[in-house]
Each structure stands twice: as C-alpha cells, then as structure tokens.
Amino acid sequence: MSEGNPLDSISCSSLFLGTNFHLGFNYENVNRQAIPQCDTVIGVESGDTCFHIIQNFNMTTEFFESIKPNLNCDELFIGQWLCVAGAPN
C-alpha cells in the first residue's frame, strides 16, 4: 500500500501563520553528530602546528580530530582556541 505525498492533502488557502502539520518525518531516526566535551583548551601560538600540539599533549591524531571536529590544520591562527583534553562523545 502506497502512502502518497503528505502534502497532497494540504490546501494552501487553509494555511496561516503558525499552522502546524506533520510531514511523516521521524526525528528520532536522524543520525545526529555527537558534540565533543572539551576539558582543557590552549591558545595557538606562533609556530604551532597540529602535529606539534598532538605531540606536546601526547595525543593520537585520531583522538585530536575527534575532540576538535571540522578543524582545518592548514588554517590555524594565533590565539585560536583548541581542545587538547576531553571526550569525543
């Protein structure tokens, strides 16, 4: 049995600001990215690189990337805050 498009039963003339309707999307099934928990941060200093920071804080590259997702190591800047201890969640 086909359920069809849930929007087929909606008349635009009956919609008004604040109208709520269900489109059949279950938010519980959304794959949400976990937010890392950071316990210790440092400020990037002149000459710092991700490799240098990983070595100084005795981390693996994988762990460093997991507590600082979306970091572009080619664009570090002086004063940028980096997490060096925490949990990836």
C-alpha distances in whole Angstrom, upper triangle without the diagonal:
4,7,9,13,14,18,16,17,21,24,27,29,28,28,32,33,32,29,26,22,20,18,16,18,20,23,24,22,25,27,30,34,36,39,43,45,49,52,55,55,58,59,59,62,64,64,61,58,55,56,59,58,55,59,61,58,58,54,52,50,46,47,49,46,44,46,46,43,43,47,48,51,53,53,55,57,60,59,55,54,53,51,53,52,49,46,43,40
4,6,9,11,14,13,15,18,21,23,26,25,26,29,30,29,26,24,20,17,15,13,16,18,21,23,21,23,26,29,32,35,38,41,44,47,50,53,53,55,56,56,60,62,61,58,56,53,54,57,56,54,57,59,57,56,52,50,48,45,46,47,44,42,44,44,41,41,44,46,49,50,50,52,54,57,57,53,52,51,49,52,51,48,44,41,39
4,7,8,11,11,12,15,18,20,23,22,22,25,27,26,22,20,16,14,12,10,13,15,19,20,19,21,24,27,30,33,36,39,42,45,48,51,51,54,54,55,58,60,60,57,54,51,53,56,54,52,56,58,55,55,51,49,47,44,45,46,43,41,42,42,39,39,43,44,48,49,49,51,53,56,54,51,50,49,48,50,49,46,43,40,37
4,6,9,8,10,13,16,18,21,20,20,24,25,25,21,19,16,14,11,11,14,16,20,22,20,22,25,27,30,33,36,40,42,45,49,51,51,53,54,54,58,59,59,56,54,51,53,56,54,53,56,58,55,55,52,50,48,44,45,46,43,41,43,42,39,38,42,44,47,48,48,50,52,55,54,50,49,48,48,50,50,47,44,41,38
4,5,6,8,10,13,15,18,18,17,21,22,22,18,17,13,12,9,9,12,15,18,21,20,20,23,26,29,32,34,38,40,43,47,49,49,51,51,52,55,57,57,54,52,49,51,54,52,51,54,56,54,54,50,48,46,43,44,44,41,39,41,40,37,36,40,41,45,46,45,47,49,52,51,48,47,46,45,48,48,45,42,39,37
4,5,6,8,11,13,16,15,15,18,19,18,15,13,9,8,6,7,10,14,16,19,19,19,23,25,28,31,33,37,39,42,46,48,48,50,51,51,55,56,57,54,52,49,51,54,52,51,54,56,53,54,50,48,46,43,44,44,41,39,40,40,37,36,40,41,45,46,45,47,49,52,50,47,46,45,45,47,47,44,41,38,36
4,5,5,8,10,13,13,12,15,17,17,13,12,9,9,7,10,12,16,18,21,21,21,24,26,29,32,34,37,40,43,46,48,48,50,50,51,54,56,56,54,52,49,52,54,52,51,55,56,54,54,51,49,47,44,45,45,42,40,41,40,37,36,40,41,45,46,45,47,48,51,50,46,46,45,45,48,48,45,42,39,37
4,6,8,10,13,13,13,17,19,19,16,15,12,12,11,13,15,19,21,24,24,24,28,29,33,35,37,41,44,47,50,52,52,54,54,54,58,59,60,57,55,52,55,58,56,55,58,60,57,58,54,53,50,47,48,48,45,43,44,44,41,40,43,45,48,49,48,50,52,54,53,50,50,49,49,52,51,48,46,43,41
4,7,10,12,11,12,15,18,18,14,14,11,11,11,13,16,19,22,24,24,25,29,30,34,36,38,42,44,47,50,53,52,55,55,56,59,61,61,59,57,54,57,59,57,56,60,61,59,59,56,54,52,49,49,50,47,45,46,45,42,41,45,46,50,51,50,52,53,56,55,51,51,50,50,53,52,49,47,44,41
4,6,9,8,8,12,14,15,11,11,9,11,10,13,16,19,21,24,25,25,29,30,33,35,37,41,43,46,49,51,51,53,53,54,57,59,60,57,55,53,56,58,56,55,59,60,57,58,55,53,51,48,49,49,46,44,44,44,41,40,43,45,49,50,48,50,51,54,52,49,49,49,48,51,51,48,46,43,41
4,5,5,7,11,14,15,12,13,12,14,14,17,20,23,25,28,28,28,32,33,36,38,40,43,46,48,52,54,53,55,55,56,59,61,61,59,57,55,58,60,58,58,61,62,60,61,57,56,54,51,51,51,48,47,47,46,43,42,46,47,51,51,50,52,53,55,54,51,51,51,51,54,53,51,48,46,44
4,5,5,9,11,13,11,13,12,15,15,18,20,23,25,28,29,28,32,32,35,38,39,42,44,47,50,52,51,53,53,54,57,58,59,57,55,53,56,59,56,56,60,61,59,60,56,55,53,50,50,50,47,45,46,45,42,41,44,45,49,49,48,50,50,53,52,49,48,49,49,52,52,50,48,45,43
4,6,8,12,14,12,14,14,17,18,21,23,26,28,31,32,31,35,35,38,41,41,45,47,50,53,55,54,56,56,56,60,61,62,60,58,56,60,62,59,59,63,64,62,63,59,58,56,54,54,53,50,49,49,48,45,44,47,48,52,53,51,52,53,56,54,51,51,52,52,55,55,52,50,48,46
4,7,10,12,9,11,12,15,16,19,22,24,26,29,30,30,33,34,37,39,40,44,46,48,51,53,53,55,55,56,59,61,62,60,58,56,59,61,59,58,62,63,60,62,58,57,55,53,53,52,49,48,48,47,44,43,47,48,52,53,51,52,53,55,54,51,50,51,51,54,54,51,49,47,44
4,7,8,6,9,10,13,14,18,20,22,23,27,28,27,31,31,34,36,37,40,42,45,48,50,49,51,51,52,55,57,58,56,55,52,56,58,55,55,59,59,57,58,55,54,52,49,49,49,46,44,44,43,41,40,43,45,48,49,47,49,49,52,50,47,47,47,47,50,50,47,46,43,41
4,6,6,9,11,15,17,20,21,24,24,27,29,28,31,31,34,36,36,40,41,44,47,49,48,50,50,51,54,56,57,55,54,52,55,57,54,54,58,58,56,58,55,54,52,49,49,48,46,44,44,43,40,39,42,44,48,49,47,48,48,50,48,46,45,46,46,50,49,47,45,43,41
4,6,9,12,15,17,20,21,23,23,26,28,27,30,29,32,33,33,37,38,41,43,45,44,47,46,48,51,53,54,52,51,49,52,54,51,52,55,55,53,55,52,51,49,47,46,46,43,42,41,40,38,37,40,41,45,46,44,45,45,47,45,43,42,43,43,46,46,44,42,40,38
4,6,10,13,15,18,19,20,20,23,25,24,28,27,29,31,31,35,36,38,41,43,43,45,45,46,50,52,53,51,50,48,51,53,50,50,54,54,51,53,50,49,48,45,44,44,41,40,39,38,36,36,39,41,44,45,43,44,44,46,44,41,41,41,41,45,44,41,40,38,36
4,7,10,13,16,17,19,19,22,24,24,27,27,30,32,32,36,37,40,43,45,45,47,47,48,52,54,55,53,51,49,52,54,51,51,55,55,53,54,51,50,48,46,45,45,42,40,40,39,37,37,40,42,45,47,45,46,46,48,46,44,43,43,43,46,46,43,41,39,37
4,7,10,12,13,15,16,19,21,20,24,24,27,29,29,33,35,38,41,43,43,45,46,47,51,53,54,51,50,47,50,52,49,49,53,53,50,52,48,48,46,43,43,43,40,38,38,37,35,35,38,40,44,45,43,44,45,47,45,42,41,41,41,44,43,40,38,36,34
4,7,9,11,13,14,17,19,19,23,23,26,29,30,34,35,38,41,44,44,47,47,48,52,54,54,52,50,47,50,52,50,49,53,53,51,52,48,47,46,43,42,43,40,38,38,38,35,35,38,40,44,45,44,45,46,48,47,43,42,42,41,44,44,41,38,36,34
4,6,7,10,11,14,15,16,20,21,24,26,28,32,34,37,40,43,42,45,46,47,51,53,53,50,49,46,48,51,48,47,51,52,49,50,46,45,43,40,40,40,38,35,36,36,33,33,37,39,42,44,43,44,45,48,46,43,41,41,40,43,42,39,36,34,31
4,6,9,11,14,14,15,18,20,23,26,28,31,34,37,40,42,42,45,45,46,50,52,52,49,47,44,47,49,47,46,50,51,48,49,45,44,42,39,39,39,36,34,35,35,32,32,35,37,41,42,41,43,44,47,45,42,41,40,39,42,41,38,36,33,31
4,6,10,12,12,13,17,18,22,25,27,30,33,36,39,42,42,45,46,46,50,52,52,49,47,44,46,49,47,45,49,50,47,48,44,42,41,38,38,38,36,33,34,34,31,32,35,37,41,42,42,43,45,47,46,42,41,40,39,42,41,37,35,32,29
4,6,9,9,9,13,15,18,21,23,27,29,32,36,38,38,41,42,43,46,48,48,45,43,40,43,45,43,41,45,46,44,44,40,39,37,34,34,35,32,29,31,31,28,28,32,34,37,39,38,39,41,44,42,39,37,36,35,38,37,34,31,28,26
4,5,6,8,11,13,17,19,21,25,27,30,33,36,37,40,41,42,45,48,48,44,42,39,41,44,41,40,43,44,42,42,38,37,35,32,32,33,30,28,29,29,27,27,31,33,36,38,38,39,41,43,41,38,36,35,34,36,35,31,28,26,23
4,5,5,9,10,13,15,18,21,23,27,30,33,33,36,37,38,42,44,44,41,39,36,38,41,38,37,40,41,38,39,35,34,33,29,29,30,27,25,25,26,23,24,28,30,33,35,35,35,37,40,38,34,33,32,30,32,31,28,25,23,20
4,6,8,9,13,14,17,20,22,26,29,32,32,36,37,38,42,44,45,41,39,36,38,40,37,36,39,40,37,37,34,33,32,28,28,29,27,24,25,26,23,25,28,31,34,36,36,36,38,40,38,35,33,31,30,32,30,27,24,21,18
4,6,9,12,14,17,21,23,27,30,32,33,36,37,38,42,44,44,41,38,35,37,39,37,35,38,40,37,37,33,32,30,27,27,28,26,23,24,25,22,24,27,30,33,35,35,35,38,40,39,35,33,31,30,32,30,27,24,21,18
4,6,9,12,15,18,21,24,28,30,30,33,34,35,39,41,41,37,35,32,34,37,34,32,36,37,35,35,31,30,28,25,25,26,23,20,22,22,19,20,24,26,29,31,31,32,34,37,35,32,30,28,27,29,28,25,22,19,17
4,7,9,12,15,19,22,25,27,28,30,32,32,36,38,38,34,32,29,31,33,31,29,32,34,31,31,27,26,24,21,21,22,19,17,18,19,16,17,21,23,26,29,29,29,32,34,33,29,28,26,24,26,25,22,19,16,14
4,6,9,12,15,18,22,24,24,27,29,29,33,35,35,32,30,27,29,31,29,27,31,32,29,29,26,24,23,20,19,20,18,15,16,17,14,15,19,22,24,27,27,27,29,31,30,26,24,23,21,23,22,19,17,14,12
4,6,9,13,15,19,21,21,24,25,26,30,32,32,28,26,23,25,27,25,23,27,28,25,26,22,21,19,16,16,17,14,11,12,13,10,12,15,18,21,24,23,23,26,28,27,23,21,19,18,20,19,16,14,10,9
4,6,9,12,16,18,19,22,24,25,28,31,31,27,25,22,24,26,23,22,25,26,23,23,20,19,18,15,14,15,13,10,10,12,10,13,16,19,21,24,24,23,26,27,26,22,20,18,15,17,16,13,10,8,6
4,7,9,13,15,16,19,20,22,25,28,29,25,24,20,23,24,21,20,24,24,21,22,19,19,18,16,14,14,12,10,9,10,9,12,14,17,19,23,22,21,23,24,22,19,16,15,13,15,14,11,9,7,6
4,6,10,12,13,16,18,19,23,26,26,22,21,18,20,21,18,17,20,21,18,19,16,16,15,13,11,11,10,7,5,7,8,12,13,17,18,21,21,19,21,23,21,17,14,12,9,11,10,7,6,4,5
4,7,9,11,15,17,19,23,26,26,23,22,19,21,22,18,17,21,20,17,18,16,17,17,15,12,12,13,10,7,10,11,15,15,19,20,23,23,21,22,23,20,17,14,12,9,11,9,5,5,6,7
4,6,7,11,14,16,19,23,23,20,19,17,19,19,15,15,18,17,14,16,14,16,16,15,12,11,12,11,7,9,12,15,14,18,18,22,21,18,19,20,17,15,11,9,6,8,6,4,7,8,10
4,7,11,14,16,19,23,24,20,20,18,20,19,16,16,18,16,13,15,14,17,18,17,14,13,15,13,10,12,15,18,17,21,20,24,23,20,21,21,18,16,12,11,7,8,5,5,8,11,12
4,7,11,13,16,20,20,17,18,16,18,17,13,13,16,14,11,14,13,16,17,17,14,12,15,14,11,12,15,18,16,19,19,22,21,18,18,17,15,13,10,8,6,6,5,7,11,13,15
4,7,10,13,16,17,14,15,14,16,15,11,13,15,13,11,14,14,16,16,17,14,12,14,14,11,10,14,16,14,17,16,19,18,14,15,14,11,10,6,5,4,6,7,9,13,14,17
4,6,9,13,14,11,13,12,14,13,9,12,14,12,11,14,14,17,17,18,16,13,15,16,13,12,16,17,14,16,15,17,16,12,12,11,9,8,6,5,7,7,10,12,16,17,20
4,6,10,12,10,12,12,15,13,11,14,16,13,13,17,17,19,18,20,18,15,17,18,15,13,17,17,14,15,14,16,14,10,9,7,5,5,5,6,9,10,13,16,19,20,23
4,7,8,6,8,9,12,11,9,12,14,13,13,16,16,18,17,19,18,14,16,18,16,13,16,16,13,13,11,13,11,7,7,5,5,5,6,7,10,11,15,17,20,21,24
4,6,6,9,11,13,11,10,14,15,13,15,18,18,20,19,22,21,17,19,22,19,17,20,20,16,16,13,14,13,9,8,5,6,8,10,11,14,14,18,21,24,24,27
4,6,9,12,14,12,12,16,16,15,17,20,20,22,21,24,23,20,21,24,22,20,22,21,17,16,14,14,13,10,8,6,9,11,13,14,17,17,21,24,27,27,30
4,7,10,11,9,10,14,14,13,16,18,19,20,19,22,22,18,20,23,22,19,21,21,17,16,12,12,12,10,10,9,12,13,15,15,17,17,21,24,26,26,30
4,7,8,6,7,10,11,10,13,15,15,17,15,18,18,15,16,19,18,16,18,18,14,13,10,11,11,8,9,8,11,11,12,11,14,13,17,20,23,23,26
4,5,5,6,9,10,11,12,14,14,14,12,16,16,12,13,17,16,14,16,16,12,11,7,8,10,7,10,11,13,12,13,11,14,13,17,19,21,21,25
4,5,5,6,9,10,11,12,11,11,9,12,12,9,10,13,13,11,13,13,10,9,6,9,10,8,11,13,14,12,12,10,11,11,14,16,18,17,21
4,6,5,6,9,10,10,10,10,8,12,12,10,11,15,15,14,15,16,13,12,9,11,13,12,14,15,17,15,16,13,14,12,15,18,19,19,23
4,6,5,6,9,10,10,12,11,15,14,12,14,17,16,15,18,18,15,15,11,13,14,12,14,14,16,15,15,13,14,12,15,18,20,21,24
4,5,5,6,8,8,10,10,13,12,9,12,14,13,12,15,16,13,14,11,13,14,11,13,13,14,13,12,9,10,8,11,15,17,17,21
4,6,5,6,5,7,7,10,9,7,10,12,12,12,14,16,13,14,11,15,16,14,16,17,17,15,14,11,11,8,11,14,15,15,19
4,6,5,6,8,9,13,12,10,13,16,15,15,18,20,17,17,14,17,19,16,18,18,19,18,17,14,14,11,13,16,18,19,22
4,6,8,11,12,15,14,12,15,17,16,16,19,21,18,19,16,18,19,16,18,17,17,17,16,13,13,10,12,16,18,19,23
4,6,9,11,13,11,10,13,15,13,14,17,20,17,19,16,19,20,17,19,18,18,17,15,12,11,7,8,12,15,16,20
4,7,10,12,10,10,13,15,14,15,18,21,18,20,17,20,22,19,21,21,21,20,18,15,13,9,10,13,15,16,20
4,6,8,6,6,10,11,11,12,15,17,16,17,15,19,20,18,20,21,21,19,17,13,11,8,9,11,12,13,17
4,5,5,6,9,10,11,12,14,17,15,17,15,18,20,18,21,22,23,20,19,15,13,11,11,13,13,13,16
4,6,5,6,9,10,11,12,14,12,13,11,15,17,16,19,21,21,18,17,14,13,11,13,14,14,13,16
4,6,5,6,9,10,10,13,12,14,13,17,19,18,21,23,23,20,19,15,13,12,13,13,12,10,14
4,5,5,6,9,10,13,13,15,14,18,19,18,21,22,22,19,17,13,11,9,9,9,9,8,11
4,5,5,6,8,11,10,12,11,15,16,14,17,18,18,15,13,9,8,7,8,9,10,9,13
4,6,5,5,8,8,10,10,14,15,14,17,19,19,16,14,11,10,10,11,11,11,9,12
4,6,6,9,10,13,14,17,18,17,20,22,21,17,15,12,10,10,11,9,8,5,9
4,6,10,10,13,14,17,17,16,18,19,18,15,12,9,6,8,8,7,6,5,9
4,7,6,10,10,14,14,12,15,17,16,12,10,7,6,8,10,10,10,8,12
4,5,9,11,14,14,14,16,19,18,14,13,10,10,12,13,13,12,9,12
4,6,9,12,11,12,15,18,17,14,13,12,12,15,16,16,16,13,15
4,6,9,8,8,11,14,14,11,11,9,10,13,15,16,16,14,17
4,5,6,7,10,14,15,12,13,11,14,15,18,19,20,17,20
4,5,6,9,12,14,11,13,11,13,14,17,19,20,18,22
4,6,9,13,15,13,15,14,17,18,21,23,24,22,25
4,6,10,12,10,13,13,16,17,21,22,24,22,25
4,7,9,7,10,10,13,14,18,20,22,21,24
4,6,6,9,11,14,16,20,22,24,23,26
4,6,9,11,14,16,19,22,24,24,27
4,6,9,13,14,18,20,23,23,26
4,6,10,12,16,17,20,20,22
4,7,10,12,14,16,17,19
4,6,9,11,14,14,17
4,6,7,10,11,14
4,7,10,11,15
4,7,10,12
4,7,9
4,5
4
